[in-house]
Amino acid sequence: MSQKFHKRWLLFVTSFVIWSVAPVLFLGTMAEYSEPARWVLDFLNYPVDGSATFDSPDTRFISAILGGIVLGWGVFIICIALWVYDSNPEGVRKSILVALLCWFFLDSLGSITSGHAPNAVINVFLLLTAVGPMWVPARDTMK
């Protein structure tokens, strides 16, 4: 893949995979709008059986924190793609790959140890989508 393709992947796929969950998590902070967040939580611990709730103020609070974190991480990916990638494409590729692998392993291990192993399986698909072609260095310059 080309550096141009890598950069576009970061801008349009990797960042979206990360930040797209932020609005849903934000909605989870308000009881009357929490159904999308409740459904996502239920899906992440497949099968979808209605067992997940956002009734606890603690759950709504952690939803606010996580929403902010994933929005910031997704925007960071956009910024690094726009403002840093051209000057150091390989450094950006490696940095994002390491960060995504760190997320994957800790999130998956935590999901398994907390009794939510289906999320670890879903994480495989998210990781493969977010990394996409960046498993290997790009072959050319930004021309």
N, CA, C and O atoms as a DFTB+ gen file, in Angstrom:
572 C
 N C O
     1  1       0.831      -1.187       0.000
     2  2       0.000       0.000       0.000
     3  2       0.873       1.249       0.000
     4  3       2.022       1.222       0.442
     5  1       0.321       2.317      -0.492
     6  2       1.050       3.577      -0.556
     7  2       0.885       4.375       0.730
     8  3      -0.022       4.120       1.522
     9  1       1.765       5.334       0.925
    10  2       1.640       6.220       2.074
    11  2       0.341       7.015       1.988
    12  3      -0.307       7.268       3.004
    13  1      -0.030       7.401       0.797
    14  2      -1.286       8.132       0.614
    15  2      -2.465       7.288       1.087
    16  3      -3.374       7.798       1.742
    17  1      -2.452       6.002       0.758
    18  2      -3.521       5.097       1.186
    19  2      -3.512       4.950       2.704
    20  3      -4.571       4.986       3.331
    21  1      -2.328       4.786       3.308
    22  2      -2.218       4.694       4.764
    23  2      -2.817       5.936       5.424
    24  3      -3.592       5.834       6.375
    25  1      -2.450       7.099       4.913
    26  2      -2.929       8.349       5.500
    27  2      -4.452       8.438       5.403
    28  3      -5.116       8.825       6.364
    29  1      -4.987       8.091       4.271
    30  2      -6.447       8.115       4.110
    31  2      -7.122       7.102       5.028
    32  3      -8.199       7.367       5.563
    33  1      -6.497       5.953       5.209
    34  2      -7.055       4.943       6.112
    35  2      -7.130       5.509       7.531
    36  3      -8.138       5.345       8.219
    37  1      -6.062       6.172       7.959
    38  2      -6.061       6.796       9.287
    39  2      -7.177       7.820       9.417
    40  3      -7.900       7.842      10.413
    41  1      -7.310       8.668       8.403
    42  2      -8.292       9.750       8.453
    43  2      -9.732       9.260       8.421
    44  3     -10.587       9.800       9.123
    45  1     -10.005       8.245       7.616
    46  2     -11.395       7.875       7.378
    47  2     -11.837       6.557       7.999
    48  3     -13.037       6.352       8.187
    49  1     -10.926       5.669       8.321
    50  2     -11.326       4.381       8.891
    51  2     -10.889       4.274      10.347
    52  3     -11.724       4.114      11.237
    53  1      -9.583       4.361      10.594
    54  2      -9.084       4.196      11.960
    55  2      -9.739       5.196      12.904
    56  3     -10.251       4.815      13.957
    57  1      -9.725       6.462      12.535
    58  2     -10.304       7.476      13.419
    59  2     -11.796       7.221      13.636
    60  3     -12.292       7.378      14.752
    61  1     -12.516       6.829      12.580
    62  2     -13.950       6.569      12.715
    63  2     -14.232       5.399      13.640
    64  3     -15.135       5.470      14.474
    65  1     -13.466       4.317      13.499
    66  2     -13.652       3.149      14.362
    67  2     -13.527       3.565      15.828
    68  3     -14.234       3.044      16.690
    69  1     -12.630       4.498      16.101
    70  2     -12.392       4.920      17.476
    71  2     -13.432       5.938      17.948
    72  3     -14.104       5.703      18.951
    73  1     -13.577       7.070      17.240
    74  2     -14.418       8.139      17.770
    75  2     -15.908       7.892      17.602
    76  3     -16.707       8.517      18.300
    77  1     -16.307       7.013      16.711
    78  2     -17.735       6.834      16.428
    79  2     -18.542       6.364      17.631
    80  3     -19.752       6.584      17.686
    81  1     -17.903       5.734      18.574
    82  2     -18.625       5.270      19.761
    83  2     -18.829       6.399      20.782
    84  3     -19.646       6.254      21.692
    85  1     -18.105       7.515      20.650
    86  2     -18.191       8.607      21.624
    87  2     -19.604       9.196      21.750
    88  3     -20.073       9.375      22.874
    89  1     -20.298       9.504      20.655
    90  2     -21.651      10.041      20.817
    91  2     -22.600       9.067      21.518
    92  3     -23.467       9.477      22.290
    93  1     -22.425       7.780      21.240
    94  2     -23.262       6.768      21.885
    95  2     -22.981       6.741      23.384
    96  3     -23.906       6.668      24.193
    97  1     -21.708       6.799      23.749
    98  2     -21.356       6.824      25.165
    99  2     -21.876       8.091      25.836
   100  3     -22.336       8.048      26.977
   101  1     -21.804       9.220      25.128
   102  2     -22.350      10.457      25.677
   103  2     -23.839      10.309      25.970
   104  3     -24.305      10.727      27.030
   105  1     -24.588       9.719      25.042
   106  2     -26.014       9.508      25.274
   107  2     -26.253       8.633      26.497
   108  3     -27.266       8.773      27.182
   109  1     -25.321       7.739      26.765
   110  2     -25.440       6.878      27.937
   111  2     -25.360       7.618      29.258
   112  3     -25.671       7.045      30.301
   113  1     -24.953       8.869      29.238
   114  2     -24.855       9.651      30.473
   115  2     -26.216      10.157      30.935
   116  3     -26.361      10.579      32.082
   117  1     -27.213      10.119      30.053
   118  2     -28.552      10.613      30.369
   119  2     -29.540       9.457      30.295
   120  3     -29.704       8.837      29.244
   121  1     -30.189       9.173      31.404
   122  2     -31.062       8.001      31.488
   123  2     -32.074       7.949      30.345
   124  3     -32.320       6.880      29.786
   125  1     -32.657       9.082      29.997
   126  2     -33.711       9.088      28.978
   127  2     -33.190       8.844      27.566
   128  3     -33.980       8.556      26.667
   129  1     -31.883       8.950      27.350
   130  2     -31.292       8.739      26.033
   131  2     -30.278       7.584      26.020
   132  3     -29.509       7.450      25.069
   133  1     -30.276       6.780      27.033
   134  2     -29.215       5.780      27.196
   135  2     -29.434       4.479      26.426
   136  3     -28.561       3.612      26.444
   137  1     -30.556       4.319      25.759
   138  2     -30.836       3.042      25.074
   139  2     -29.768       2.663      24.041
   140  3     -29.365       1.500      24.016
   141  1     -29.285       3.576      23.186
   142  2     -28.225       3.164      22.250
   143  2     -26.969       2.652      22.975
   144  3     -26.368       1.666      22.548
   145  1     -26.582       3.303      24.042
   146  2     -25.407       2.860      24.796
   147  2     -25.675       1.526      25.481
   148  3     -24.798       0.664      25.528
   149  1     -26.874       1.355      26.007
   150  2     -27.234       0.091      26.655
   151  2     -27.188      -1.048      25.640
   152  3     -26.701      -2.136      25.944
   153  1     -27.700      -0.794      24.429
   154  2     -27.697      -1.823      23.396
   155  2     -26.268      -2.183      22.995
   156  3     -25.955      -3.363      22.840
   157  1     -25.393      -1.183      22.822
   158  2     -23.995      -1.450      22.464
   159  2     -23.332      -2.290      23.548
   160  3     -22.636      -3.259      23.243
   161  1     -23.540      -1.929      24.801
   162  2     -22.973      -2.703      25.912
   163  2     -23.498      -4.134      25.884
   164  3     -22.741      -5.080      26.101
   165  1     -24.780      -4.293      25.620
   166  2     -25.380      -5.623      25.528
   167  2     -24.765      -6.404      24.365
   168  3     -24.456      -7.587      24.511
   169  1     -24.586      -5.752      23.214
   170  2     -23.988      -6.397      22.044
   171  2     -22.549      -6.831      22.315
   172  3     -22.137      -7.914      21.898
   173  1     -21.782      -5.989      23.014
   174  2     -20.378      -6.306      23.284
   175  2     -20.230      -7.521      24.195
   176  3     -19.151      -8.109      24.274
   177  1     -21.294      -7.895      24.875
   178  2     -21.279      -9.123      25.668
   179  2     -22.319     -10.089      25.096
   180  3     -23.182     -10.603      25.808
   181  1     -22.202     -10.317      23.779
   182  2     -23.105     -11.170      23.034
   183  2     -23.425     -12.445      23.812
   184  3     -22.533     -12.967      24.481
   185  1     -24.641     -12.971      23.759
   186  2     -25.749     -12.577      22.901
   187  2     -26.504     -11.368      23.459
   188  3     -26.472     -11.093      24.658
   189  1     -27.172     -10.667      22.569
   190  2     -27.994      -9.529      22.973
   191  2     -29.228     -10.096      23.669
   192  3     -30.102     -10.692      23.040
   193  1     -29.272      -9.892      24.988
   194  2     -30.361     -10.481      25.774
   195  2     -31.034      -9.478      26.708
   196  3     -31.888      -9.855      27.511
   197  1     -30.658      -8.217      26.609
   198  2     -31.283      -7.201      27.447
   199  2     -30.746      -7.120      28.859
   200  3     -31.297      -6.394      29.687
   201  1     -29.680      -7.854      29.153
   202  2     -29.167      -7.879      30.527
   203  2     -28.358      -6.638      30.901
   204  3     -28.224      -6.325      32.084
   205  1     -27.822      -5.934      29.917
   206  2     -27.033      -4.729      30.208
   207  2     -27.964      -3.568      30.532
   208  3     -29.007      -3.400      29.901
   209  1     -27.578      -2.774      31.517
   210  2     -28.379      -1.598      31.874
   211  2     -27.475      -0.387      32.077
   212  3     -26.274      -0.523      32.308
   213  1     -28.066       0.779      31.987
   214  2     -27.399       2.030      32.310
   215  2     -28.145       2.695      33.456
   216  3     -28.199       3.922      33.540
   217  1     -28.722       1.881      34.343
   218  2     -29.506       2.404      35.459
   219  2     -28.637       3.043      36.533
   220  3     -29.064       3.993      37.188
   221  1     -27.441       2.542      36.717
   222  2     -26.572       3.032      37.790
   223  2     -25.933       4.368      37.419
   224  3     -25.455       4.533      36.297
   225  1     -25.920       5.325      38.355
   226  2     -25.188       6.576      38.105
   227  2     -23.701       6.318      37.836
   228  3     -23.067       7.075      37.102
   229  1     -23.148       5.265      38.421
   230  2     -21.746       4.921      38.177
   231  2     -21.523       4.521      36.720
   232  3     -20.511       4.885      36.122
   233  1     -22.457       3.782      36.159
   234  2     -22.357       3.377      34.754
   235  2     -22.445       4.597      33.847
   236  3     -21.693       4.708      32.879
   237  1     -23.355       5.508      34.153
   238  2     -23.479       6.725      33.345
   239  2     -22.220       7.584      33.468
   240  3     -21.790       8.202      32.495
   241  1     -21.631       7.622      34.663
   242  2     -20.412       8.401      34.878
   243  2     -19.241       7.819      34.073
   244  3     -18.519       8.561      33.408
   245  1     -19.052       6.504      34.131
   246  2     -17.949       5.889      33.381
   247  2     -18.199       6.041      31.877
   248  3     -17.249       6.116      31.098
   249  1     -19.458       6.086      31.471
   250  2     -19.785       6.320      30.069
   251  2     -19.324       7.711      29.641
   252  3     -18.830       7.882      28.527
   253  1     -19.478       8.700      30.508
   254  2     -19.006      10.057      30.201
   255  2     -17.486      10.077      30.055
   256  3     -16.954      10.676      29.120
   257  1     -16.801       9.431      30.969
   258  2     -15.335       9.401      30.927
   259  2     -14.852       8.695      29.662
   260  3     -13.991       9.211      28.949
   261  1     -15.400       7.528      29.388
   262  2     -14.979       6.770      28.203
   263  2     -15.336       7.489      26.910
   264  3     -14.574       7.443      25.943
   265  1     -16.482       8.149      26.884
   266  2     -16.855       8.915      25.693
   267  2     -15.834      10.002      25.394
   268  3     -15.453      10.207      24.241
   269  1     -15.396      10.694      26.435
   270  2     -14.377      11.725      26.252
   271  2     -13.051      11.154      25.802
   272  3     -12.379      11.729      24.946
   273  1     -12.674      10.023      26.376
   274  2     -11.399       9.398      26.013
   275  2     -11.412       8.954      24.555
   276  3     -10.468       9.241      23.820
   277  1     -12.461       8.260      24.123
   278  2     -12.461       7.758      22.743
   279  2     -12.627       8.889      21.729
   280  3     -12.091       8.806      20.624
   281  1     -13.360       9.943      22.089
   282  2     -13.438      11.085      21.188
   283  2     -12.055      11.725      21.040
   284  3     -11.618      12.026      19.929
   285  1     -11.385      11.924      22.154
   286  2     -10.045      12.511      22.109
   287  2      -9.063      11.644      21.345
   288  3      -8.247      12.166      20.585
   289  1      -9.121      10.323      21.529
   290  2      -8.224       9.421      20.819
   291  2      -8.502       9.460      19.316
   292  3      -7.570       9.496      18.512
   293  1      -9.775       9.452      18.937
   294  2     -10.115       9.508      17.521
   295  2      -9.681      10.811      16.865
   296  3      -9.176      10.810      15.743
   297  1      -9.878      11.926      17.571
   298  2      -9.439      13.218      17.044
   299  2      -7.916      13.271      16.973
   300  3      -7.359      13.846      16.037
   301  1      -7.243      12.681      17.947
   302  2      -5.777      12.611      17.916
   303  2      -5.293      11.893      16.658
   304  3      -4.323      12.324      16.034
   305  1      -5.954      10.811      16.287
   306  2      -5.588      10.072      15.072
   307  2      -5.726      10.983      13.852
   308  3      -4.856      10.993      12.982
   309  1      -6.811      11.742      13.790
   310  2      -7.004      12.674      12.680
   311  2      -5.883      13.718      12.658
   312  3      -5.309      14.000      11.607
   313  1      -5.581      14.286      13.823
   314  2      -4.545      15.329      13.904
   315  2      -3.166      14.801      13.515
   316  3      -2.436      15.463      12.777
   317  1      -2.807      13.624      14.001
   318  2      -1.492      13.074      13.680
   319  2      -1.416      12.722      12.186
   320  3      -0.355      12.841      11.573
   321  1      -2.540      12.291      11.608
   322  2      -2.553      12.006      10.173
   323  2      -2.401      13.294       9.360
   324  3      -1.708      13.312       8.342
   325  1      -3.039      14.352       9.806
   326  2      -2.985      15.618       9.068
   327  2      -1.677      16.369       9.269
   328  3      -1.145      16.940       8.317
   329  1      -1.148      16.381      10.492
   330  2      -0.058      17.297      10.826
   331  2       1.302      16.635      11.039
   332  3       2.317      17.329      11.102
   333  1       1.341      15.299      11.151
   334  2       2.617      14.634      11.424
   335  2       2.952      13.587      10.365
   336  3       4.123      13.384      10.045
   337  1       1.949      12.932       9.827
   338  2       2.184      11.789       8.946
   339  2       3.144      12.113       7.800
   340  3       4.052      11.330       7.522
   341  1       2.960      13.237       7.141
   342  2       3.792      13.553       5.972
   343  2       5.279      13.638       6.311
   344  3       6.119      13.291       5.481
   345  1       5.612      14.091       7.509
   346  2       7.021      14.234       7.880
   347  2       7.629      12.943       8.432
   348  3       8.851      12.790       8.419
   349  1       6.803      12.013       8.917
   350  2       7.339      10.769       9.477
   351  2       6.297       9.648       9.366
   352  3       5.780       9.185      10.383
   353  1       5.990       9.215       8.150
   354  2       4.936       8.213       7.981
   355  2       5.201       6.901       8.713
   356  3       4.276       6.298       9.256
   357  1       6.441       6.462       8.731
   358  2       6.736       5.188       9.396
   359  2       6.618       5.325      10.908
   360  3       6.141       4.406      11.573
   361  1       7.041       6.448      11.457
   362  2       6.894       6.675      12.894
   363  2       5.431       6.745      13.316
   364  3       5.052       6.218      14.362
   365  1       4.616       7.399      12.497
   366  2       3.178       7.472      12.782
   367  2       2.561       6.083      12.691
   368  3       1.794       5.684      13.568
   369  1       2.889       5.350      11.640
   370  2       2.338       3.993      11.472
   371  2       2.664       3.116      12.666
   372  3       1.785       2.447      13.209
   373  1       3.935       3.116      13.078
   374  2       4.348       2.287      14.211
   375  2       3.680       2.735      15.505
   376  3       3.253       1.903      16.305
   377  1       3.588       4.044      15.711
   378  2       2.980       4.562      16.941
   379  2       1.516       4.158      17.049
   380  3       1.059       3.730      18.109
   381  1       0.793       4.296      15.963
   382  2      -0.629       3.940      15.990
   383  2      -0.807       2.438      16.119
   384  3      -1.709       1.980      16.820
   385  1       0.036       1.670      15.455
   386  2      -0.033       0.221      15.569
   387  2       0.218      -0.223      17.016
   388  3      -0.512      -1.066      17.537
   389  1       1.226       0.327      17.653
   390  2       1.523      -0.021      19.055
   391  2       0.360       0.367      19.959
   392  3      -0.041      -0.412      20.823
   393  1      -0.186       1.570      19.765
   394  2      -1.302       2.020      20.597
   395  2      -2.520       1.111      20.429
   396  3      -3.164       0.751      21.415
   397  1      -2.835       0.742      19.196
   398  2      -3.979      -0.137      18.961
   399  2      -3.751      -1.524      19.550
   400  3      -4.676      -2.130      20.091
   401  1      -2.534      -2.025      19.449
   402  2      -2.238      -3.337      20.048
   403  2      -2.333      -3.274      21.575
   404  3      -2.818      -4.218      22.200
   405  1      -1.882      -2.189      22.172
   406  2      -2.012      -2.030      23.630
   407  2      -3.477      -2.032      24.038
   408  3      -3.869      -2.717      24.982
   409  1      -4.294      -1.249      23.309
   410  2      -5.737      -1.251      23.589
   411  2      -6.286      -2.670      23.467
   412  3      -6.984      -3.153      24.359
   413  1      -5.964      -3.333      22.354
   414  2      -6.515      -4.651      22.077
   415  2      -6.206      -5.640      23.192
   416  3      -7.106      -6.317      23.689
   417  1      -4.946      -5.728      23.586
   418  2      -4.571      -6.732      24.582
   419  2      -5.150      -6.427      25.962
   420  3      -5.657      -7.333      26.624
   421  1      -5.087      -5.190      26.403
   422  2      -5.601      -4.878      27.735
   423  2      -7.124      -4.961      27.765
   424  3      -7.690      -5.523      28.702
   425  1      -7.786      -4.417      26.766
   426  2      -9.244      -4.465      26.715
   427  2      -9.732      -5.916      26.624
   428  3     -10.675      -6.300      27.315
   429  1      -9.092      -6.713      25.778
   430  2      -9.503      -8.109      25.615
   431  2      -9.244      -8.919      26.882
   432  3     -10.091      -9.706      27.304
   433  1      -8.077      -8.726      27.485
   434  2      -7.778      -9.442      28.728
   435  2      -8.757      -9.040      29.828
   436  3      -9.255      -9.897      30.559
   437  1      -9.034      -7.748      29.948
   438  2      -9.997      -7.292      30.941
   439  2     -11.391      -7.826      30.679
   440  3     -12.123      -8.160      31.611
   441  1     -11.756      -7.905      29.411
   442  2     -13.067      -8.459      29.066
   443  2     -13.158      -9.920      29.471
   444  3     -14.169     -10.351      30.025
   445  1     -12.121     -10.673      29.202
   446  2     -12.119     -12.098      29.547
   447  2     -12.136     -12.290      31.054
   448  3     -12.931     -13.073      31.573
   449  1     -11.259     -11.578      31.763
   450  2     -11.187     -11.770      33.220
   451  2     -12.434     -11.269      33.938
   452  3     -12.705     -11.695      35.061
   453  1     -13.199     -10.373      33.314
   454  2     -14.428      -9.885      33.953
   455  2     -15.656     -10.687      33.522
   456  3     -16.785     -10.349      33.878
   457  1     -15.423     -11.749      32.756
   458  2     -16.535     -12.601      32.357
   459  2     -17.265     -12.138      31.105
   460  3     -18.409     -12.533      30.880
   461  1     -16.633     -11.316      30.294
   462  2     -17.253     -10.789      29.083
   463  2     -16.413     -11.134      27.849
   464  3     -16.075     -10.262      27.048
   465  1     -16.087     -12.414      27.715
   466  2     -15.229     -12.877      26.626
   467  2     -15.743     -12.553      25.228
   468  3     -14.923     -12.349      24.332
   469  1     -17.067     -12.493      24.987
   470  2     -17.488     -12.145      23.621
   471  2     -16.905     -10.811      23.131
   472  3     -16.689     -10.642      21.931
   473  1     -16.652      -9.879      24.028
   474  2     -16.065      -8.606      23.622
   475  2     -14.655      -8.802      23.070
   476  3     -14.249      -8.077      22.162
   477  1     -13.906      -9.761      23.594
   478  2     -12.559     -10.025      23.080
   479  2     -12.619     -10.486      21.623
   480  3     -11.741     -10.155      20.827
   481  1     -13.643     -11.239      21.282
   482  2     -13.812     -11.677      19.888
   483  2     -14.152     -10.474      19.005
   484  3     -13.601     -10.328      17.913
   485  1     -15.045      -9.625      19.470
   486  2     -15.405      -8.414      18.727
   487  2     -14.172      -7.534      18.551
   488  3     -14.002      -6.906      17.507
   489  1     -13.309      -7.485      19.569
   490  2     -12.087      -6.681      19.493
   491  2     -11.175      -7.105      18.345
   492  3     -10.487      -6.269      17.760
   493  1     -11.166      -8.393      18.019
   494  2     -10.351      -8.865      16.890
   495  2     -10.788      -8.155      15.609
   496  3      -9.952      -7.675      14.844
   497  1     -12.085      -8.090      15.381
   498  2     -12.604      -7.434      14.175
   499  2     -12.326      -5.927      14.203
   500  3     -11.983      -5.340      13.178
   501  1     -12.474      -5.308      15.369
   502  2     -12.185      -3.876      15.476
   503  2     -10.705      -3.601      15.220
   504  3     -10.362      -2.644      14.526
   505  1      -9.835      -4.432      15.776
   506  2      -8.399      -4.257      15.565
   507  2      -8.041      -4.396      14.095
   508  3      -7.319      -3.562      13.550
   509  1      -8.537      -5.437      13.452
   510  2      -8.227      -5.655      12.039
   511  2      -8.733      -4.504      11.180
   512  3      -8.076      -4.114      10.215
   513  1      -9.893      -3.961      11.522
   514  2     -10.440      -2.834      10.769
   515  2      -9.642      -1.564      11.020
   516  3      -9.302      -0.849      10.078
   517  1      -9.342      -1.279      12.277
   518  2      -8.632      -0.042      12.621
   519  2      -7.215      -0.036      12.052
   520  3      -6.759       0.991      11.549
   521  1      -6.516      -1.162      12.124
   522  2      -5.148      -1.228      11.598
   523  2      -5.158      -1.301      10.082
   524  3      -4.358      -0.640       9.420
   525  1      -6.051      -2.092       9.535
   526  2      -6.152      -2.203       8.079
   527  2      -4.813      -2.491       7.433
   528  3      -4.159      -3.472       7.786
   529  1      -4.391      -1.660       6.494
   530  2      -3.166      -1.919       5.742
   531  2      -1.886      -1.556       6.493
   532  3      -0.785      -1.770       5.985
   533  1      -2.025      -1.014       7.682
   534  2      -0.833      -0.496       8.372
   535  2      -0.035      -1.563       9.117
   536  3       0.876      -1.232       9.876
   537  1      -0.364      -2.837       8.909
   538  2       0.469      -3.905       9.467
   539  2       1.860      -3.874       8.848
   540  3       2.842      -4.269       9.477
   541  1       1.930      -3.402       7.615
   542  2       3.210      -3.355       6.899
   543  2       3.505      -1.916       6.466
   544  3       2.582      -1.140       6.220
   545  1       4.789      -1.563       6.374
   546  2       5.146      -0.205       5.935
   547  2       4.630       0.080       4.535
   548  3       4.497      -0.819       3.704
   549  1       4.343       1.350       4.296
   550  2       3.946       1.783       2.957
   551  2       5.163       1.682       2.037
   552  3       6.302       1.758       2.498
   553  1       4.925       1.513       0.767
   554  2       6.027       1.260      -0.164
   555  2       6.564       2.501      -0.867
   556  3       7.629       2.435      -1.480
   557  1       5.868       3.618      -0.799
   558  2       6.338       4.785      -1.550
   559  2       6.127       6.066      -0.754
   560  3       5.681       6.037       0.393
   561  1       6.450       7.162      -1.369
   562  2       6.301       8.459      -0.722
   563  2       4.922       9.041      -1.010
   564  3       4.114       8.417      -1.699
   565  1       4.655      10.213      -0.495
   566  2       3.340      10.841      -0.584
   567  2       3.031      11.452      -1.942
   568  3       1.978      12.078      -2.068
   569  1       3.824      11.327      -2.917
   570  2       3.669      11.964      -4.240
   571  2       2.245      12.074      -4.703
   572  3       1.988      12.588      -5.792
